[in-house]
């Protein structure tokens, strides 16, 4: 059963213990989440202490993840070229604008198509193909909530024993209610 903690402040001081096995930690894996509040977005990053063994597993990528990342680049290039040539041919047939401006605008829109395709696959698609152990370690702690006015973070720990350990040793925290 997961354990919830509410931490005050955006830079919590965690004890130097692995969030998975509670052994001494010598590395940090960053967990981040973006929260929107009105017209502002806040990226919250939490350094998750890990031992060397768990850190190596957290940053490792299996062949499927690497393949999806490479496919993102390839498909992004195809999307960019397809967008570029489609827009260029459409605008040249309809005789809209000057050729130089059409080329620049089509290249800019093609770049956008590349970035959307690449980011979608590399940052959102590839992690879906991670090994079970890798996913479990990367998700040892999740940022569940953020309240900008009070500068409080709600963290969910997969392991309740780790949550209790952190609650006893972490400054500026209160137990979560949900």
Backbone as a printed PyTorch tensor [residue, N CA C, xyz], in Angstrom:
tensor([[[  0.8400,  -1.1770,   0.0000],
         [  0.0000,   0.0000,   0.0000],
         [  0.8850,   1.2400,   0.0000]],

        [[  0.5770,   2.2110,  -0.8680],
         [  1.4180,   3.3940,  -0.9540],
         [  1.2520,   4.3090,   0.2530]],

        [[  2.3120,   5.0420,   0.5450],
         [  2.2830,   6.0100,   1.6350],
         [  2.3570,   7.4170,   1.0760]],

        [[  1.5580,   8.3140,   1.6240],
         [  1.5300,   9.7030,   1.1800],
         [  2.1690,  10.6030,   2.2230]],

        [[  2.9440,  11.5790,   1.7440],
         [  3.5330,  12.5990,   2.6080],
         [  3.2960,  13.9540,   1.9800]],

        [[  3.0830,  14.9460,   2.8040],
         [  3.0160,  16.3220,   2.3210],
         [  4.2700,  17.0170,   2.8350]],

        [[  5.0530,  17.5220,   1.8950],
         [  6.3350,  18.1510,   2.2020],
         [  6.1930,  19.6520,   1.9770]],

        [[  6.6540,  20.4480,   2.9290],
         [  6.6160,  21.8960,   2.7780],
         [  7.9160,  22.3540,   2.1410]],

        [[  7.7860,  23.1880,   1.1170],
         [  8.9480,  23.6970,   0.4000],
         [  9.2140,  22.8940,  -0.8520]],

        [[  9.8800,  23.5300,  -1.7940],
         [ 10.1510,  22.8850,  -3.0800],
         [ 11.4720,  22.1320,  -3.1170]],

        [[ 12.2870,  22.2860,  -2.1030],
         [ 13.5700,  21.5970,  -2.0660],
         [ 13.6760,  20.7860,  -0.7830]],

        [[ 12.9720,  19.6590,  -0.7390],
         [ 13.0040,  18.8620,   0.5010],
         [ 14.3810,  18.2470,   0.7280]],

        [[ 14.7430,  18.1230,   1.9880],
         [ 16.0000,  17.4790,   2.3740],
         [ 15.6730,  16.0480,   2.7820]],

        [[ 15.9680,  15.1260,   1.8830],
         [ 15.7120,  13.7240,   2.1730],
         [ 16.9380,  13.1040,   2.8220]],

        [[ 16.7400,  12.1090,   3.6760],
         [ 17.8960,  11.3970,   4.2210],
         [ 18.6160,  10.6600,   3.0920]],

        [[ 19.8760,  10.4340,   3.2710],
         [ 20.6840,   9.7790,   2.2430],
         [ 20.4900,   8.2610,   2.2980]],

        [[ 19.2650,   7.8410,   2.0060],
         [ 18.9220,   6.4150,   1.9930],
         [ 18.1580,   6.1220,   0.7100]],

        [[ 18.4500,   4.9960,   0.1080],
         [ 17.8120,   4.5930,  -1.1350],
         [ 16.3030,   4.5020,  -0.9400]],

        [[ 15.5290,   5.0900,  -1.8460],
         [ 14.0720,   5.0820,  -1.7570],
         [ 13.4770,   3.7120,  -2.0710]],

        [[ 14.2990,   2.7590,  -2.4690],
         [ 13.8100,   1.4190,  -2.7960],
         [ 14.1630,   0.4330,  -1.6810]],

        [[ 15.4400,   0.4310,  -1.2610],
         [ 15.8920,  -0.5950,  -0.3090],
         [ 16.3580,  -0.0360,   1.0350]],

        [[ 16.3780,   1.2900,   1.1780],
         [ 16.8080,   1.9820,   2.4000],
         [ 18.2850,   1.7960,   2.7380]],

        [[ 19.0810,   1.3030,   1.8060],
         [ 20.5340,   1.2360,   1.9850],
         [ 21.1130,   2.6340,   1.7540]],

        [[ 22.3560,   2.8740,   2.1800],
         [ 22.9470,   4.1980,   1.9440],
         [ 22.9390,   4.5510,   0.4530]],

        [[ 22.5290,   5.7720,   0.1590],
         [ 22.4230,   6.2240,  -1.2320],
         [ 23.6040,   7.1170,  -1.5830]],

        [[ 24.1430,   6.9190,  -2.7700],
         [ 25.2310,   7.7660,  -3.2280],
         [ 24.9300,   8.4250,  -4.5710]],

        [[ 23.7400,   8.1670,  -5.1210],
         [ 23.3240,   8.7610,  -6.4040],
         [ 21.9320,   9.3470,  -6.2370]],

        [[ 21.5410,  10.2130,  -7.1870],
         [ 20.1970,  10.7830,  -7.1900],
         [ 19.5890,  10.6550,  -8.5680]],

        [[ 18.3420,  10.2300,  -8.6180],
         [ 17.5590,  10.1540,  -9.8520],
         [ 16.4550,  11.2040,  -9.7260]],

        [[ 16.3350,  12.0800, -10.7170],
         [ 15.3860,  13.1800, -10.6330],
         [ 14.0100,  12.7600, -11.1300]],

        [[ 13.0110,  12.9920, -10.3080],
         [ 11.6130,  12.7570, -10.6570],
         [ 10.9920,  14.1280, -10.8630]],

        [[ 10.2790,  14.3230, -11.9810],
         [  9.6980,  15.6360, -12.2350],
         [  8.2530,  15.5140, -12.6990]],

        [[  7.5290,  16.5920, -12.4920],
         [  6.1430,  16.6740, -12.9540],
         [  5.8150,  18.1430, -13.1620]],

        [[  4.9910,  18.4180, -14.1610],
         [  4.5870,  19.7810, -14.4690],
         [  3.1690,  20.0140, -13.9790]],

        [[  2.9740,  21.1100, -13.2860],
         [  1.6560,  21.5000, -12.7970],
         [  1.2860,  22.8390, -13.4050]],

        [[  0.0350,  22.9700, -13.8200],
         [ -0.4550,  24.2300, -14.3540],
         [ -1.3280,  24.9210, -13.3330]],

        [[ -1.1460,  26.2220, -13.2100],
         [ -1.9540,  27.0200, -12.3060],
         [ -2.3160,  28.3050, -13.0360]],

        [[ -3.5350,  28.3720, -13.5400],
         [ -3.9310,  29.5290, -14.3290],
         [ -3.1620,  29.5490, -15.6310]],

        [[ -2.4440,  30.6180, -15.8680],
         [ -1.6470,  30.7090, -17.0910],
         [ -0.1670,  30.4360, -16.8360]],

        [[  0.1560,  29.8920, -15.6620],
         [  1.5430,  29.5680, -15.3340],
         [  1.7120,  28.0690, -15.1970]],

        [[  2.8570,  27.6000, -15.5890],
         [  3.2130,  26.1940, -15.4140],
         [  4.4400,  26.1170, -14.5150]],

        [[  4.4130,  25.1650, -13.6070],
         [  5.5360,  24.9660, -12.6950],
         [  6.0620,  23.5530, -12.8740]],

        [[  7.3500,  23.4310, -13.1160],
         [  7.9920,  22.1240, -13.1980],
         [  8.6020,  21.8440, -11.8340]],

        [[  8.1370,  20.7750, -11.2150],
         [  8.6170,  20.3910,  -9.9000],
         [  9.5580,  19.2090, -10.0810]],

        [[ 10.7620,  19.3220,  -9.5480],
         [ 11.7520,  18.2550,  -9.6270],
         [ 12.1670,  17.8440,  -8.2220]],

        [[ 12.1560,  16.5370,  -7.9970],
         [ 12.5440,  15.9740,  -6.7050],
         [ 13.7400,  15.0530,  -6.9280]],

        [[ 14.8620,  15.2950,  -6.2540],
         [ 15.9920,  14.3670,  -6.3390],
         [ 15.7310,  13.1420,  -5.4630]],

        [[ 15.5810,  11.9990,  -6.0850],
         [ 15.2880,  10.7560,  -5.3690],
         [ 16.5970,  10.0310,  -5.0890]],

        [[ 17.0070,   9.9130,  -3.8250],
         [ 18.2470,   9.2050,  -3.5000],
         [ 18.1260,   7.7110,  -3.8210]],

        [[ 19.1460,   7.1700,  -4.4730],
         [ 19.1940,   5.7440,  -4.8030],
         [ 20.5860,   5.2040,  -4.5500]],

        [[ 20.6470,   3.9240,  -4.2060],
         [ 21.9520,   3.2660,  -4.1010],
         [ 22.4810,   3.0370,  -5.5250]],

        [[ 23.7350,   2.6720,  -5.6310],
         [ 24.3570,   2.5190,  -6.9490],
         [ 23.6470,   1.4620,  -7.7960]],

        [[ 23.2370,   0.3390,  -7.1750],
         [ 22.5740,  -0.7310,  -7.9260],
         [ 21.2270,  -0.2760,  -8.4890]],

        [[ 20.4110,   0.3680,  -7.6600],
         [ 19.0970,   0.8100,  -8.1150],
         [ 19.2020,   1.9770,  -9.0970]],

        [[ 20.2190,   2.8240,  -8.9270],
         [ 20.4230,   3.9180,  -9.8700],
         [ 20.7680,   3.3670, -11.2550]],

        [[ 21.6340,   2.3580, -11.2960],
         [ 22.0050,   1.7560, -12.5820],
         [ 20.7860,   1.1610, -13.2900]],

        [[ 19.8930,   0.5320, -12.5210],
         [ 18.6790,  -0.0330, -13.1200],
         [ 17.7390,   1.0840, -13.5770]],

        [[ 17.6320,   2.1740, -12.8030],
         [ 16.7110,   3.2670, -13.1400],
         [ 17.0980,   3.9640, -14.4360]],

        [[ 18.3930,   4.1070, -14.6970],
         [ 18.8040,   4.8160, -15.9130],
         [ 19.0000,   3.8920, -17.1060]],

        [[ 18.9360,   2.5810, -16.8730],
         [ 19.1440,   1.6470, -17.9820],
         [ 17.9280,   1.6340, -18.9030]],

        [[ 18.1890,   1.3820, -20.1640],
         [ 17.1170,   1.2910, -21.1610],
         [ 17.2650,  -0.0220, -21.8920]],

        [[ 16.1550,  -0.7350, -22.0170],
         [ 16.1950,  -2.0050, -22.7300],
         [ 16.1500,  -1.7460, -24.2400]],

        [[ 16.3790,  -2.7700, -25.0570],
         [ 16.3940,  -2.5670, -26.5090],
         [ 15.0950,  -1.9890, -27.0740]],

        [[ 13.9590,  -2.3440, -26.4970],
         [ 12.6840,  -1.8140, -26.9950],
         [ 12.5990,  -0.3020, -26.7740]],

        [[ 13.0410,   0.1620, -25.6090],
         [ 13.0420,   1.6050, -25.3440],
         [ 13.9490,   2.3420, -26.3230]],

        [[ 15.1330,   1.8010, -26.5400],
         [ 16.0740,   2.4330, -27.4720],
         [ 15.5190,   2.4510, -28.8850]],

        [[ 14.8520,   1.3600, -29.2840],
         [ 14.2640,   1.2940, -30.6200],
         [ 13.1630,   2.3300, -30.8000]],

        [[ 12.3150,   2.4990, -29.7890],
         [ 11.2330,   3.4870, -29.8770],
         [ 11.8140,   4.8990, -29.9450]],

        [[ 12.8880,   5.1640, -29.2090],
         [ 13.5250,   6.4740, -29.2760],
         [ 14.0840,   6.7410, -30.6730]],

        [[ 14.7350,   5.7360, -31.2650],
         [ 15.2640,   5.8950, -32.6220],
         [ 14.1380,   6.0250, -33.6390]],

        [[ 13.0550,   5.2770, -33.4210],
         [ 11.8910,   5.3890, -34.3060],
         [ 11.2930,   6.7900, -34.2150]],

        [[ 11.3430,   7.3970, -33.0470],
         [ 10.8540,   8.7620, -32.8820],
         [ 11.6250,   9.7430, -33.7400]],

        [[ 12.9410,   9.5630, -33.7990],
         [ 13.7500,  10.4420, -34.6540],
         [ 13.4230,  10.1960, -36.1210]],

        [[ 13.3700,   8.9360, -36.5270],
         [ 13.0800,   8.5920, -37.9260],
         [ 11.6940,   9.0880, -38.3390]],

        [[ 10.6860,   8.7830, -37.5330],
         [  9.3310,   9.2120, -37.8650],
         [  9.1840,  10.7300, -37.7970]],

        [[  9.9380,  11.3700, -36.9090],
         [  9.9400,  12.8230, -36.8390],
         [ 10.4940,  13.4420, -38.1050]],

        [[ 11.5750,  12.8400, -38.6320],
         [ 12.1380,  13.3340, -39.8930],
         [ 11.1370,  13.1430, -41.0270]],

        [[ 10.4800,  11.9900, -41.0680],
         [  9.4540,  11.7650, -42.0940],
         [  8.3060,  12.7610, -41.9750]],

        [[  7.8660,  13.0200, -40.7590],
         [  6.7800,  13.9860, -40.5540],
         [  7.2040,  15.3830, -40.9870]],

        [[  8.4430,  15.7520, -40.6780],
         [  8.9450,  17.0740, -41.0590],
         [  9.0290,  17.2080, -42.5710]],

        [[  9.6120,  16.2030, -43.2250],
         [  9.7240,  16.2690, -44.6880],
         [  8.3560,  16.2370, -45.3660]],

        [[  7.4740,  15.3770, -44.8680],
         [  6.1270,  15.3040, -45.4370],
         [  5.3890,  16.6160, -45.2900]],

        [[  5.4720,  17.2090, -44.1120],
         [  4.8240,  18.5000, -43.8790],
         [  5.4180,  19.5800, -44.7640]],

        [[  6.7400,  19.6010, -44.8400],
         [  7.4260,  20.6100, -45.6660],
         [  7.0010,  20.5330, -47.1280]],

        [[  7.0820,  19.3380, -47.7130],
         [  6.7680,  19.2010, -49.1350],
         [  5.2800,  19.3780, -49.4230]],

        [[  4.4140,  18.9160, -48.5140],
         [  2.9820,  19.1020, -48.7090],
         [  2.6340,  20.5880, -48.7180]],

        [[  3.1220,  21.3330, -47.7280],
         [  2.8150,  22.7570, -47.6650],
         [  3.4100,  23.5240, -48.8320]],

        [[  4.6230,  23.1600, -49.1930],
         [  5.2690,  23.8440, -50.3110],
         [  4.5090,  23.6120, -51.6080]],

        [[  4.0830,  22.3670, -51.8610],
         [  3.3360,  22.0960, -53.1000],
         [  1.9530,  22.7460, -53.0560]],

        [[  1.3000,  22.7350, -51.9040],
         [ -0.0290,  23.3540, -51.7910],
         [  0.0520,  24.8540, -52.0500]],

        [[  1.0400,  25.5070, -51.4180],
         [  1.1560,  26.9520, -51.5850],
         [  1.6160,  27.3350, -52.9830]],

        [[  2.4320,  26.5000, -53.6230],
         [  2.8780,  26.8430, -54.9730],
         [  1.7420,  26.6680, -55.9860]],

        [[  0.8580,  25.6880, -55.7790],
         [ -0.2900,  25.5020, -56.6800],
         [ -1.3080,  26.6290, -56.5250]],

        [[ -1.4750,  27.0980, -55.3210],
         [ -2.4500,  28.1650, -55.0940],
         [ -1.8360,  29.5480, -55.2470]],

        [[ -0.5430,  29.5940, -55.5300],
         [  0.2020,  30.8310, -55.7670],
         [  0.0270,  31.8290, -54.6290]],

        [[  0.2090,  31.3500, -53.4320],
         [  0.1030,  32.2090, -52.2620],
         [  1.4890,  32.6160, -51.7860]],

        [[  1.7400,  33.8910, -51.6340],
         [  2.9840,  34.3970, -51.0740],
         [  4.1880,  34.1770, -51.9620]],

        [[  5.3340,  34.6710, -51.4940],
         [  6.5720,  34.5030, -52.2530],
         [  7.1760,  33.1330, -51.9500]],

        [[  7.9650,  32.6510, -52.8840],
         [  8.5630,  31.3230, -52.7580],
         [  9.4850,  31.2330, -51.5450]],

        [[ 10.3000,  32.2710, -51.3120],
         [ 11.2460,  32.2510, -50.1980],
         [ 10.5080,  32.1970, -48.8600]],

        [[  9.4890,  33.0180, -48.7010],
         [  8.7230,  32.9970, -47.4540],
         [  7.9860,  31.6750, -47.2780]],

        [[  7.4830,  31.1160, -48.3540],
         [  6.7990,  29.8230, -48.2750],
         [  7.7580,  28.7200, -47.8470]],

        [[  8.9740,  28.7560, -48.3700],
         [  9.9740,  27.7460, -47.9860],
         [ 10.3140,  27.8780, -46.5050]],

        [[ 10.5420,  29.1060, -46.0470],
         [ 10.8750,  29.3140, -44.6390],
         [  9.7260,  28.9060, -43.7170]],

        [[  8.5040,  29.2700, -44.0840],
         [  7.3630,  28.9180, -43.2470],
         [  7.1220,  27.4130, -43.2380]],

        [[  7.2530,  26.7670, -44.3900],
         [  7.0830,  25.3140, -44.4590],
         [  8.1700,  24.6050, -43.6540]],

        [[  9.4050,  25.1310, -43.7110],
         [ 10.4940,  24.5350, -42.9260],
         [ 10.2210,  24.6970, -41.4290]],

        [[  9.7220,  25.8450, -41.0170],
         [  9.4150,  26.0780, -39.6010],
         [  8.2920,  25.1590, -39.1240]],

        [[  7.2500,  25.0200, -39.9110],
         [  6.1370,  24.1370, -39.5440],
         [  6.6000,  22.6800, -39.5670]],

        [[  7.4650,  22.3260, -40.5240],
         [  8.0310,  20.9810, -40.5740],
         [  8.8690,  20.6800, -39.3430]],

        [[  9.6160,  21.6740, -38.8710],
         [ 10.3850,  21.5050, -37.6310],
         [  9.4530,  21.2270, -36.4550]],

        [[  8.3370,  21.9290, -36.4110],
         [  7.3460,  21.6800, -35.3650],
         [  6.8000,  20.2640, -35.4320]],

        [[  6.5390,  19.7700, -36.6470],
         [  6.0450,  18.3910, -36.8050],
         [  7.0970,  17.3940, -36.3280]],

        [[  8.3740,  17.6650, -36.6300],
         [  9.4490,  16.7950, -36.1480],
         [  9.4750,  16.7630, -34.6270]],

        [[  9.4530,  17.9390, -34.0020],
         [  9.5550,  18.0090, -32.5480],
         [  8.3760,  17.3250, -31.8570]],

        [[  7.1780,  17.5250, -32.3740],
         [  6.0040,  16.8940, -31.7610],
         [  6.1080,  15.3770, -31.8570]],

        [[  6.4940,  14.8660, -33.0030],
         [  6.6060,  13.4170, -33.1930],
         [  7.7200,  12.8410, -32.3360]],

        [[  8.8750,  13.4770, -32.3720],
         [ 10.0320,  12.9680, -31.6210],
         [  9.7820,  12.9840, -30.1190]],

        [[  9.2930,  14.1080, -29.5890],
         [  9.0440,  14.2100, -28.1510],
         [  7.9820,  13.2090, -27.7170]],

        [[  6.9350,  13.0610, -28.5200],
         [  5.8690,  12.1140, -28.1700],
         [  6.4060,  10.7000, -28.0060]],

        [[  7.2340,  10.2760, -28.9390],
         [  7.7550,   8.9090, -28.8640],
         [  8.9000,   8.7700, -27.8620]],

        [[  9.8150,   9.7130, -27.8470],
         [ 10.9930,   9.5730, -26.9840],
         [ 10.6630,   9.7360, -25.5040]],

        [[  9.8160,  10.7040, -25.1710],
         [  9.5830,  10.9960, -23.7570],
         [  8.3010,  10.4000, -23.1960]],

        [[  7.3460,  10.0780, -24.0600],
         [  6.0970,   9.5120, -23.5720],
         [  5.9070,   8.0680, -24.0120]],

        [[  6.3430,   7.7260, -25.2180],
         [  6.1670,   6.3670, -25.7220],
         [  7.2220,   5.3940, -25.2400]],

        [[  8.4800,   5.7910, -25.2800],
         [  9.5760,   4.8860, -24.9240],
         [  9.4990,   4.3710, -23.4810]],

        [[  9.1920,   5.2160, -22.4800],
         [  9.1240,   4.6810, -21.1110],
         [  8.0560,   3.6090, -20.9140]],

        [[  7.0780,   3.5380, -21.7920],
         [  6.0530,   2.4940, -21.6810],
         [  6.6380,   1.1100, -21.9390]],

        [[  7.7740,   1.0510, -22.6260],
         [  8.4150,  -0.2120, -22.9610],
         [  9.5270,  -0.6030, -21.9910]],

        [[  9.6610,   0.1070, -20.8890],
         [ 10.7100,  -0.1850, -19.9040],
         [ 10.4230,  -1.5150, -19.2110]],

        [[ 11.4940,  -2.1360, -18.7120],
         [ 11.3540,  -3.3680, -17.9360],
         [ 10.5660,  -3.0940, -16.6590]],

        [[  9.9920,  -4.1560, -16.0870],
         [  9.2150,  -4.0130, -14.8480],
         [ 10.0620,  -3.4340, -13.7180]],

        [[ 11.2640,  -3.9500, -13.5600],
         [ 12.1390,  -3.4720, -12.4770],
         [ 12.5020,  -2.0020, -12.6610]],

        [[ 12.7850,  -1.6250, -13.8860],
         [ 13.1320,  -0.2340, -14.1730],
         [ 11.9510,   0.6770, -13.8710]],

        [[ 10.7560,   0.2880, -14.3150],
         [  9.5590,   1.0880, -14.0330],
         [  9.3200,   1.2020, -12.5330]],

        [[  9.4870,   0.0900, -11.8220],
         [  9.2390,   0.0990, -10.3760],
         [ 10.1780,   1.0710,  -9.6570]],

        [[ 11.4300,   1.1050, -10.0730],
         [ 12.3940,   1.9940,  -9.4270],
         [ 12.1200,   3.4450,  -9.8160]],

        [[ 11.8360,   3.7030, -11.0920],
         [ 11.5420,   5.0750, -11.5290],
         [ 10.2840,   5.6170, -10.8590]],

        [[  9.3730,   4.7320, -10.4860],
         [  8.1100,   5.1560,  -9.8750],
         [  8.0810,   4.9050,  -8.3650]],

        [[  9.2430,   4.7950,  -7.7320],
         [  9.2950,   4.5740,  -6.2830],
         [  8.6570,   5.7330,  -5.5390]],

        [[  8.7430,   6.9150,  -6.1010],
         [  8.0660,   8.0880,  -5.5490],
         [  7.4420,   8.8520,  -6.7150]],

        [[  6.2110,   9.3140,  -6.4950],
         [  5.5150,  10.1210,  -7.4950],
         [  5.0810,  11.4280,  -6.8530]],

        [[  5.1430,  12.4860,  -7.6270],
         [  4.6520,  13.7750,  -7.1770],
         [  3.1620,  13.8100,  -7.5110]],

        [[  2.3230,  13.7670,  -6.4950],
         [  0.8780,  13.6770,  -6.7070],
         [  0.1920,  15.0370,  -6.7200]],

        [[  0.7050,  15.9780,  -5.9640],
         [  0.0500,  17.2770,  -5.8980],
         [  1.0300,  18.3750,  -5.5550]],

        [[  0.6590,  19.5960,  -5.9240],
         [  1.4780,  20.7670,  -5.6360],
         [  0.5440,  21.9460,  -5.4110]],

        [[  0.7410,  22.6380,  -4.2930],
         [ -0.0500,  23.8120,  -3.9770],
         [  0.8930,  25.0070,  -3.9510]],

        [[  0.8190,  25.8630,  -4.9910],
         [  1.7850,  26.9690,  -5.0870],
         [  1.6780,  27.9940,  -3.9590]],

        [[  0.4690,  28.2520,  -3.4700],
         [  0.3200,  29.2790,  -2.4280],
         [  1.0310,  28.8800,  -1.1370]],

        [[  0.8890,  27.6250,  -0.7480],
         [  1.5240,  27.1760,   0.4960],
         [  2.8660,  26.4850,   0.2530]],

        [[  3.2520,  26.3440,  -1.0260],
         [  4.5160,  25.6920,  -1.3820],
         [  4.6190,  24.2980,  -0.7800]],

        [[  3.5430,  23.5060,  -0.9300],
         [  3.5170,  22.1490,  -0.4090],
         [  3.4540,  21.1470,  -1.5530]],

        [[  4.1640,  20.0560,  -1.3710],
         [  4.1710,  18.9470,  -2.3230],
         [  3.5480,  17.7300,  -1.6690]],

        [[  2.7500,  16.9970,  -2.4250],
         [  2.2410,  15.7200,  -1.9390],
         [  2.9750,  14.6310,  -2.7080]],

        [[  3.6900,  13.7910,  -1.9850],
         [  4.4710,  12.7150,  -2.5810],
         [  3.8470,  11.3760,  -2.2140]],

        [[  3.8110,  10.4750,  -3.2070],
         [  3.3100,   9.1240,  -2.9660],
         [  4.4750,   8.1560,  -3.1110]],

        [[  4.7280,   7.4020,  -2.0580],
         [  5.7820,   6.4030,  -2.0550],
         [  5.1560,   5.0400,  -2.2850]],

        [[  5.7140,   4.2640,  -3.2070],
         [  5.1800,   2.9320,  -3.4890],
         [  5.3280,   1.9970,  -2.2980]],

        [[  6.4200,   2.1610,  -1.5760],
         [  6.6970,   1.3160,  -0.4240],
         [  6.3650,   2.0910,   0.8500]],

        [[  5.3910,   1.5970,   1.6090],
         [  4.9610,   2.2940,   2.8210],
         [  6.0680,   2.3410,   3.8740]],

        [[  6.9090,   1.3200,   3.8910],
         [  8.0350,   1.2900,   4.8360],
         [  9.0050,   2.4360,   4.5460]],

        [[  9.2420,   2.7000,   3.2680],
         [ 10.1080,   3.8190,   2.8830],
         [  9.4380,   5.1360,   3.2600]],

        [[  8.1290,   5.2470,   3.0400],
         [  7.4020,   6.4720,   3.3930],
         [  7.5000,   6.7520,   4.8850]],

        [[  7.3680,   5.7280,   5.6970],
         [  7.4880,   5.9060,   7.1490],
         [  8.8980,   6.3290,   7.5330]],

        [[  9.8980,   5.7160,   6.8910],
         [ 11.2920,   6.0650,   7.1580],
         [ 11.5430,   7.5310,   6.8050]],

        [[ 11.0640,   7.9600,   5.6430],
         [ 11.2490,   9.3440,   5.2010],
         [ 10.5000,  10.2860,   6.1400]],

        [[  9.2820,   9.9050,   6.5420],
         [  8.4790,  10.7530,   7.4340],
         [  9.1840,  10.9770,   8.7700]],

        [[  9.8620,   9.9750,   9.2670],
         [ 10.5690,  10.1180,  10.5490],
         [ 11.8140,  10.9880,  10.4260]],

        [[ 12.4590,  10.9710,   9.2700],
         [ 13.7570,  11.6340,   9.1360],
         [ 13.7570,  12.8970,   8.2870]],

        [[ 12.6790,  13.1620,   7.5790],
         [ 12.6430,  14.3200,   6.6870],
         [ 12.0820,  15.5360,   7.4320]],

        [[ 12.7280,  16.6800,   7.2290],
         [ 12.2480,  17.9080,   7.8300],
         [ 11.0810,  18.4670,   7.0000]],

        [[ 10.2460,  19.2610,   7.6130],
         [  9.1510,  19.9780,   6.9400],
         [  8.1500,  19.0520,   6.2690]],

        [[  7.7080,  18.0240,   6.9320],
         [  6.7420,  17.1200,   6.3220],
         [  5.6080,  16.8420,   7.2870]],

        [[  4.4670,  16.4500,   6.6980],
         [  3.3220,  15.9870,   7.4740],
         [  2.7390,  14.7890,   6.7650]],

        [[  2.1080,  13.8580,   7.4720],
         [  1.5070,  12.7150,   6.7900],
         [  0.3790,  13.1510,   5.8840]],

        [[  0.2400,  12.4780,   4.7300],
         [ -0.8290,  12.7880,   3.7840],
         [ -2.1640,  12.2220,   4.2560]],

        [[ -3.2330,  12.8020,   3.7670],
         [ -4.5560,  12.3860,   4.1980],
         [ -5.2820,  11.5310,   3.1700]],

        [[ -4.6850,  11.2240,   2.0500],
         [ -5.4620,  10.5570,   1.0230],
         [ -4.6750,   9.4860,   0.3680]]])
